């Protein structure tokens, strides 16, 4: 019996708490970072010369003229041949782009918006040949005047 008392009873230890799985969290952060870098690189590529094909299919004006209650702003724009100008009516009154002279519009008949532009309407035109093109608002021909210089 004394031998039985000298024997130690095995002690039972409580189970260890599971270790947090930091590997899964690290992988998720790494995957998110890689996705962000790839998306940013793609955006930069498309906005640079690398996305030239995409840029050529978009019709973005080379110059923009705002039509305000006081006239054309800027009144004179300079662009390269083959570029475009967009007129945006930000006034509450209608305006109509027309080539000089009034009322014949004969100096450059292609420069003529077929209908008056309402608020937020846009009229744009591509200028293929170098030259100086004067125009006016057909509804205010003596007060609203502008010039497009094409190099």
C-alpha positions in Angstrom: 0.0 0.0 0.0 2.8 2.4 0.7 4.0 1.8 -2.8 0.6 2.9 -4.0 0.8 6.2 -2.1 4.2 7.0 -3.4 3.1 6.8 -7.0 2.1 10.1 -8.3 -1.3 10.6 -9.9 -1.0 12.1 -13.3 -2.2 15.7 -13.3 -4.6 16.7 -15.9 -3.9 20.1 -17.4 -6.7 22.2 -18.9 -6.7 22.3 -22.7 -4.6 25.1 -24.3 -6.5 27.9 -25.8 -6.3 27.8 -29.6 -3.7 30.2 -31.0 -5.2 32.9 -33.2 -4.7 32.2 -36.8 -2.7 35.3 -37.9 -1.8 33.7 -41.2 -5.3 34.0 -42.6 -5.5 37.7 -41.6 -2.1 38.3 -43.2 -3.1 36.6 -46.4 -6.3 38.7 -46.6 -4.4 41.9 -46.1 -1.8 40.9 -48.6 -4.4 40.0 -51.2 -6.2 43.3 -50.7 -3.0 45.2 -51.1 -2.1 43.4 -54.3 -5.6 44.1 -55.7 -5.3 47.8 -54.9 -1.8 48.0 -56.5 -3.0 46.3 -59.6 -6.1 48.5 -59.9 -4.1 51.6 -59.4 -1.6 50.5 -62.0 -4.3 49.8 -64.5 -5.8 53.3 -64.0 -2.4 55.0 -64.4 -1.8 52.9 -67.6 -5.1 53.8 -69.1 -4.6 57.5 -68.4 -1.1 57.5 -69.8 0.1 56.9 -73.4 -0.4 53.2 -72.8 -4.2 53.6 -73.0 -3.9 55.7 -76.2 -6.4 53.5 -78.1 -9.0 54.1 -75.4 -8.3 57.8 -75.4 -8.7 58.1 -79.1 -12.2 56.6 -79.0 -13.4 59.1 -76.4 -14.7 62.4 -77.7 -13.1 64.9 -75.3 -12.9 68.5 -76.4 -9.5 70.1 -76.8 -11.0 73.4 -75.6 -14.1 74.3 -73.8 -16.0 77.6 -73.9 -18.6 78.4 -71.4 -21.6 80.5 -72.5 -22.5 82.8 -69.6 -25.0 85.6 -69.2 -22.1 88.0 -70.1 -20.7 86.2 -73.2 -18.2 83.5 -74.1 -15.5 82.5 -71.6 -12.9 82.4 -72.8 -13.7 84.6 -75.8 -10.6 83.4 -77.7 -9.3 79.8 -77.7 -6.3 78.4 -79.5 -6.2 74.7 -80.6 -4.2 72.4 -82.9 -5.7 71.3 -86.3 -7.8 68.3 -85.8 -8.8 69.3 -82.3 -12.3 70.2 -81.1 -14.0 73.0 -79.2 -17.1 72.4 -77.1 -19.4 75.2 -76.1 -21.4 74.6 -72.9 -24.4 76.8 -72.1 -24.2 77.6 -68.4 -26.7 80.5 -68.7 -30.4 80.2 -68.1 -31.1 81.8 -71.5 -30.7 79.9 -74.8 -27.8 80.7 -77.1 -26.9 79.6 -80.6 -23.3 79.3 -82.0 -22.9 80.7 -85.5 -20.0 81.7 -87.8 -19.5 85.4 -88.7 -20.8 87.5 -90.3 -24.3 87.9 -89.0 -26.8 87.1 -90.5 -25.2 85.1 -93.4 -22.8 83.0 -91.4 -20.8 82.6 -94.6 -17.2 82.8 -93.4 -17.3 79.2 -92.1 -20.8 77.8 -92.6 -20.0 74.5 -90.8 -19.7 76.4 -87.6 -23.4 76.6 -86.7 -25.4 74.9 -84.0 -28.6 73.7 -85.7 -30.7 74.7 -82.7 -30.3 77.0 -79.8 -28.6 75.5 -76.8 -30.6 75.3 -73.6 -29.1 75.3 -70.1 -26.3 72.7 -69.8 -26.6 71.8 -73.6 -23.3 71.3 -75.5 -22.3 72.0 -79.1 -18.9 70.8 -80.3 -17.0 70.9 -83.5 -13.7 69.6 -84.8 -11.5 72.1 -86.6 -9.5 70.3 -89.3 -7.7 73.2 -90.9 -5.5 76.0 -89.5 -7.0 79.4 -89.5 -8.8 82.0 -87.5 -12.6 81.5 -87.1 -14.8 84.2 -85.7 -18.2 83.4 -84.4 -21.1 84.9 -82.4 -24.3 84.0 -80.6 -27.0 84.0 -83.3 -29.5 85.2 -80.6 -27.2 88.0 -79.4 -25.1 88.7 -82.5 -23.7 92.1 -81.6 -22.8 91.4 -78.0 -21.6 87.8 -77.8 -18.5 87.3 -80.0 -15.7 84.8 -80.0 -12.6 83.5 -81.9 -11.2 80.1 -82.5 -7.5 80.1 -83.6 -6.4 76.8 -85.1 -2.7 76.2 -85.5 
